[in-house]
């Protein structure tokens, strides 16, 4: 559907509008009593969520590509049907094809409490089947209210059991990485990057003083990012996930990532709800599973 067809079918006057975003990629602009938000149809990707009177909760790279075939850097990329490199073929796209696909708009609704609900869907296509030989229906439901909720629901619509990993790869907007610390991870075990040695975090508040790529396992608690520069805290809650990823590339690695400004690493921290490691999801035909993240300023 083109922009005018989308507006005709799914526009909610004064609340939900479809338009061409950067480089013409179609986006959904939401504005209600709680917040404004922008969702890219490419990737079913929340680009911005700004509660009334607040700075954006999500970070977006000034150097992000907005181009079919490339991932958007910032916001909330959807990693599916694998998180990180493909488990057996590293030539396949990192973090799967969901963030590189155009999704279908399925629903726009105003909820009774005034929040806006947007639903997008993705099914197998010949291109996805080449990368991942299964029939599926994936839904992303974004609710923009006093909290931002992003829900990834996956249904096995085929006749073969499949296994997948996933993540809601939230980039949180912070004043400066040296101003923040993260609560909610104490006594959790984690892997460093893709390493195999499991460590335990002793400290209550995690300070990010260098590159970090921690995958906390058996972790279901909320994380709170305290940001003294912006005088706020961001809470990241989740359901359907036992792995929490905390990622910041630090100064050196940031310079090697083409779509992040050299100093860009200072302004975000990723706190991600994931199913990975011993929490990958196996779905028999007809079964479904739901992962969600809920982000707010408590
Ligand atoms: O979630 C952390 C991570 O998996 C890191 O290993 C890092 O590579 C990051 O995601 C970004 O991945 P991307 O493919 O978007 O560059």
Boltz pocket constraint, residues with backbone or C-beta under 6 A from the ligand:
constraints:
  - pocket:
      binder: B
      contacts: [[A, 71], [A, 84], [A, 94], [A, 95], [A, 169], [A, 213], [A, 245], [A, 247], [A, 270], [A, 272]]
      max_distance: 6.0
